[in-house]
């Protein structure tokens, strides 16, 4: 028997993971953090500017708009995606005809590259050549600027994101539901619990961990939305549908303001981390209560 | 231990031998310079199009003809979309691994020149007699600190392509002034026809016609002041120009999906005869020539303004962003000779005629040979550029500024077109970008 619990052996085994984690996570974050304090602009040298980039962000109306849009998509997604995917998973668990095909159909968008999802939806939502407006036209509905205006574009992005993510979230919920102990469900039935009572007092409490994981994945995915915006609206009109990441891309690579772009990256990192931590804290409090 | 075991020794002999042989071959390969592969000198050419062969056929054809004429030189062409191309160049500049010859914005080229990353091309261009064949304004535009850092990649002859059949079918004649254009827009909008085809999605830069308008509102006289901060972008003249864009928008001149369609989709809209004008440049000549609308298409330099500032008879016929050469090329004699040969060919009459054959105007003083039927579209643009009393600014306004200011200019124009910004807000947006410099 070889004991591996000695400190140096543990350190030895952790070392490769530590190196990888440092190289691919800690170093980039520290590097971006450093750059965010400079006026780096690509081809010329970078000079230290302190917190100027962070202060400039506060006055950047396009950045504020990107924060608002990202939070809007986050709220819509959490509000609709989690219940919808959970509901679909419950439905899949019932004995419905062609359940396998239905599952595959719902999971389909999750395996399509987001850039293609965006492309497909452009042909649906485009105000002039889009399918949706053509379908609404015979009903007397005038052309709607689903993705061509500042008012509806963020909502359209949220809808497409929910459409693309619902199958993936449903699959996780479905796997979680399949793992619930049958005897508990059977016992609750024998005790006379109705379907709603089973769901409310047995299924959901036992699925709390899975709900937490799905929500966390969802939150992190919302903070990474880029391709959908790029294809659907290009961030327009005039940056009014930018999300945090798409605006960061614009500032960094299109505007070539690397220092400012890294500042947005740091803000995205902090907001994403804080939101996830807050959610985890709330979940834990709910579990302990 | 393996070393003491004869079977290990036997087992290892073959793989070790193979390994040593491979290492030796790789070492030899690594020792040989890429400037001497198979007796050929290789130079790298990096461009701003993902697929140079199809998106930039003129450059591709020049490279092929050059390689045929210079079998001892191999040109490795690569390309990426503009943003990715610039990003790669930025990384390469920091690691001193820039391609030998590449396309880059003028403002970036000046930064690289300052960081000693680019060759001063004046001696080379002078020796090859190219400097004498380029317009003085182009040479001045590509000169900083007494050094010529670039040579013109292609001509930037921009304006509005006009489908005269669309106008005629709707009982309209060719406009000359802004008021004429406004009347055309109102008439076409009433019949559900797009007047000016533009596409803002992923192509915010596609506002060439309105950049000419800036010059019709006194940009050239204000340029130095804008650059040194003594002049403001949100001046009454420019605000008046934005107001005219707003008037066109309100007259229904632009497509309802101008926000969501790309520049390429805007071109397709025009090629399908669904728009009267296309905001573009001479680079679209080949595509138009190959389309069914070709016989009906003319080139127009754009409207004149009764309330404009200064010269109105202007066509934007300037050099686009430059081709530049990396400083490290000068350290390798074989490579330097190959690059010289390439530049000599590019700006030779043969090279310029290849540009013309691929729908581009020449960038030197070469008088092109045009087929009046097969190149009717390009001919109409060149005729317009060479019309009597027409003058051209020295540079397109956006090309004088850093990239973020250029982007703000594009945003300001599309902001008004898409009714996201008022004329004052549009002008203030650019001024803010200038203030941040």
Interface residues (C-beta under 8 A of the other chain):
Chain A: X41 X42 X43 X44 X45 X56 X122 X125 X126 X127 X128 X129 X143 X145 X147 X148 X149 X150 X230 X232 X233 X234 X236 X237 X238 X239 X240 X253 X254 X255 X256 X257 X258
Chain B: X83 X84 X86 X87 X89 X90 X93 X108 X111 X112 X114 X115 X117 X200 X201 X202 X204 X255 X256 X257 X258 X259 X260 X261 X262 X402 X403 X404 X407 X411 X414 X415 X418 X420 X421 X436
